Amino acid sequence: MSETPLPVLATKLFIPSPRPNAVSRPRLLERLREGLHSGHRATLLSAPAGFGKTTVVSQWIADILDDEPDAHVAWLSLDASDNDPSRFLTYLVAALHRADASVAADAYALPLSSIEGTLGALINDVAAAQYPMVLVLDDFHLIEDGTIRDGLVFLIDHLPPNLHLAIMSRSDPLLPLARLRARGELTEPACG
């Protein structure tokens, strides 16, 4: 993995604006809200292309920010080139830092060759925050690298109570979903 920080494409960190003419999906939005406020650690929205995952999650995020003005949201739109662990970490750090400049401020100085070290620093920063945060990973189906998946499992296993992870994917990711389901820590609203 590279030690040199990579340039960050800012548009991968933008929260998509809710589409004004999008079909309202109140039951799906309510399920997303319930998952956030029920103590679930993560939300998985898994559906084929064109089912409106990004649209409904951007509506949900807009609702969160309307209802909880102190909430912070980090959004990362993934693509196939994010299968490099250093690149993935660079963008994850940038997304969380963009959500709140006090989070991940020191993470850029850490060696990106240590996924658990970088994630540990991010987890500690988020845990020290006095507000709720949501981290959205869009298009997670494009991530095939086992090191990144292992890092995400580490993140899930150590999520602070004020951080909610939302994953959007075209298929169920290779993550410990059965364990999260068994513990009642995963919200899986039907998008179809």
N, C-alpha and C positions, 0 to 999 in steps of 0.2 A: 504494500500500500504506500502511496505517496505521502511524504511529510509536508510538502508544500501546499499551503491553502489554495484551493481552487477558486477561480472567480465564480460568483454566484449570480445566476440569472434571476433577477428580481421577480419576473412574471410567474415563476414557479411557486412563489410564496404568496401571491395575491388570492384573497378569498373571492371566488366568483360572485358577482352581484346576482341576487335573485332575479329571474326573468319575469318581467311584469305581466306577460301573457301566459305564464306557465299554469298548467292545470293544478288546482288546489288539491292537496292530498292530506286532509286534516287528520285522518286516522293514522297515517304513517308519521306525520309530524308529532302527533300526541304520543305515539310509541317511542319516538326518539327522545322526546321530553321526559317521559317516564324513566327511560333508561339512564338518562343523565342524573335525575334527581332520586333514583332508587338506590344509589350506592353501587351500581354496576361499574366495574372498572373500565369496560370497553364496549364499543358498539361496532358491529360488523354489518355492513350493508353490502350484500353479495347478490349481483344480478347481471345478466348479459348486457352487452352494449345497447344503448338506446333506451334503457328502462328508467332513466331520469335520476340516477344516484346523485350525481353532482348537483343537479337542480334542487332536489329535495334537501340535501345536506346544506346547501347555501341558504335555503329558506330557514332551516333549523338554526343555523348559525346567526342569521339576522334576528330571529326570535330570541335567541339566547342573549345577544347583545342589547336588544330592546328591554328584555326583562331583568337582566343583571348587568347594569352599566359597568360594574367593576370586573366583570369577566374578561379574560384575555383568550384570544384564539390564535393558534399557530396552524397554518395551512401549508401543506407540501404536495404539489402535483408532481407525481413521479413519472419517469419515463425509463425506457430500457437502459439508457446510459447510467442510471442510478444504481446499477448492479455492482458497481465498484464500492467497496465499503468506505473508503476515504471520501469519495464523492457523496455517498449517502449521508455520512456523518456531517460533512460540511453543510449540506442543505438542511439537515435536521437542526443543527446548531443555529443556522441562519433563520430558519422558520421560528424557532422558539425565541431567539433574540429579537426578531422583528415584532413578535407578539408583545414582548416586554423587554426593553433594553437592559433591565437589571438581571434578567435570566440569560444565562449562557455568555455573560460578558467575558469571563475568563476562559471559556471553553476553547476559544480560538488559539490560545497559547498551549493547549495540551497536544501531545502527539496523537495524530489521528490514527496511528497504528493500533491504538488500544481502544477497542469498541467499548468494553466494559468500563474502562477508566473515564472515557468521554461521557458515556451514558450515566455513570455514577455521579459525575460533576453536574450534569444537567438535572438529574433527579434531585440532588441536594438543593440546587438553585430553585427549582419549582417548589419543592417542599417548604422552603423558607418563605415563599411568597404568601401573602395574606389574602389571596383571592382565588377564585376558581379559574382553571385553565382547561381548554380543550385543544388537543392536538389531532389534526385531521391529516390522514395519509390517503390521498386520492390515487387511484389506479395501482393499487398494491399488487395486483396480479402480474405486473411487469417485473416484480422483484423475484429473482430466482436464486440469488446468491445465498448459500447456506450460512455464511458468517453474518450477513445482515439479518436473516431470519432468527438466528441464535441471539443476536443483539436485541431484536425486538422482543423475544421471549424474556430476556433479562429485564428489559424495560417494563414489560407487563407484570412480571413477578415482583417488581419493586416500585410500581406506580405509587406516588404519594396520593393521599386522599383527595387533594385538590386538583388532580390532573385526570382528565377523562380522555381516553384514546378512541378515536373514530377511524375505522378502516373501511375504505370503499374498494371493492374488487369485483372483477367479472366472475370469479370463482372463489371458493373457500381457500384461504391461504394455508400453507403448511405451518400452522401455529397450534399450540395446545388448546384448541377450541373445545374439545371434549372436557378437559379439566375446568375451563372457565364456565362452561355450561353446567357441569355438575356442581360447581360452587355457587351458581347463581350470579356470576359476575359479568355475564355477557348479554347484551341486548342484540337481538337479531330481527329487526323489523322486516317484513316481507315487502319487497319493492315492486314485485310483479303485479 
